[in-house]
Amino acid sequence: GINAEYGGIKEFEMLSSLTRRAFYFNKPNQFIRSWWGSSSPSDPKKSYPIQKTEEEWKKILTKEQYYVCREKGTERAFTGKYYKNKASGIYSCVGCGAELFRSSDKFDSGTGWPSFVRPFKEDSVDQEVDSTFGMVRTEVTCSSCGSHLGHVFEDGPKPTGQRYCINSVCLNFKEE
């Protein structure tokens, strides 16, 4: 049955006793329907350098940023602010300001999300196995605050062969 409803978000109690959320939006610039199991950062046992309560996150992030960064959501493809950005600069975490990616490592993957061949520094992001949606992927999170950023795939261009597929809503950009 329905436990709660708030702002287009319905929370359902599933037979498996996992709580899953469904987002339904109609407008092209809003978020796609998404199902997932956990709403906490990737590794709840890890102590991130930047710690905030969920209430603090809700105060500093927009609803869309909170949904993607803290609840592991996904923004709709081809709608993100930085998808077509070609300016030179640094992409940082919207939650904590940590530098995550360089524009010189960005490429057009044709997927609809900003894509990068590598992070700003090797330890700028963490990677965790994500087995939601019946597939196994590698989730990418900010190593400073644990915010979900997107996923990394092994189908990118040289020199790394990696494609960091990142949600624009998780990023800030500082032009250089």
N, C-alpha and C positions, 0 to 999 in steps of 0.2 A: 504494500500500500504506500501511498504518498506520505512521507514524514513531514516535509516542509516545502514551501514554495517561496522564493524571493527573487525578484527582478529577472524573470525569465529562466530561472534555474530551478529544476525540480530534483529533489533528492528521493531516490527509491531504495527501499530495502530489498535486496535480492535474496533468492532462496539459499544461495551459498553463504549468506550472512555477511557478505561484503557490502559495504555501502558504495554505490556507484552514482555518479551524477550525470545527467544529460542536459546539454545546453542546446537550445533551439533558437536560432536566429533566422530572420528572413532577408535582411538587407545584405548586399554584396560585401560591404566593408566590415561586417561583423563576423563572429567566430562560427566555425562549423560545429556540427553535432559531434560530441566526443564522449567516450566511455572510458573510464579507468578505475583502478582499484584504490590507489593510495593518493592522499592529498598532501603528503608531507614531502620535504626535500628528499632527494634520492637515497641518501644513506642516513637514516635517523640516528645512527650510533656515532657518526662523525661529528666532531665539534668544529664548526666553521669559525674562522677568525671573527666574522661579523655575525652576531647573534641578535635576533629581534623576536618578539612575541608575534603571534599571528595578528593581533590587534595593531601592533606597530607597523607590520607590513601593510595592513589594510589602510592605514593612514597615509603612507607615503606612496603607494602604488594605486593606479587607476584600477577599476574593476577588471578591465581586460588584461592589464599587466599582472594583477594578482592571480587571475585565472591561469594564465600561461606560466608565469614564473613560480608560483607557489603551489598550484594545483595540477601542474604538468599538462596544461592544455596546449592547443595548437591554433595559431591564427590561420585564417583562410588563405590559401595560395593566391599569389599575384595581387594581394591587397596591402601588403606591408609597406610601411614608410620607407624602408631602405632597400627594398627589392631591386629597384632600378638606380640606386644611388651610385654615381660614378666619381664623386668628389674624393680627393685625397684626405686621409685622416685616420683616426683611431675610433673603433667601436668599443664602448664600455658597457658594463652591466647597469641596467636601469635601477636595480635594487641597491647596489653598493658603490658603483662607480669604478670598479676594478676594470683595468684594460684587458679586453678579451681578444680582439681581432684587429688586423691592419687592413686598410683598403687595398694595399698592394697585393694582398693574398685573397682578395675577393674575385669571384668569377661568375659568369652567367651559366648556371647549370640547367636552365630551362625548367626548373621544378616549381618556381613561383616563390621561393624563399631566398634570402641572401645566403650565398654559399661561399665558403672559404676553404683554402687548401690546408691551413694550419692555424692554431691559436696564436695569440700575441707572443706568449711564452709557453713553453711546454707545460708549466704548472699553472697556467691561467684558468684552465678548465679541468674538471674531473669527468671521468667516463664510467658509466654503470650499465650493466645488462638490463635491458627493458624487454620484457616478454609479454607486453600487453597486445591486444588485437590479434592474438593467435600467431604472432611472428616474433622473432628474436632480432632486436636492434640494439644499438649502443646509444644510450642517452648521454647528452652533454649537459653539464651543470657548471655554474660559476664556482670556482674553488674557494672563493672568499666568503660567499653567503649561502651557497647551496641552491640558488635559483635555477630552475629548469630553463634551458636555452633552446634545445632542439635535439638533433641526433647527428651522428657521424656515420658515414657509409664509406665503403671501400671501392667506390666507383668514380673517384675524382681524377682530375688531370695530374700530370707530372708537375712537380717532382715528388709529391707525397702519395699520390693515388687516393687521397682522402677527400671527402666532401662533407664539410661541416655545414649542415643544413639548419639555419638558425632563424628563429622567429624575430621579426623586426621589433615587435612590441617589447622584447626583452633587452633591447639595445638603446643606447644613446650614442650620438655621433659627434665628434669634435673635429671640425675641418682643420687641416694644417696648411 
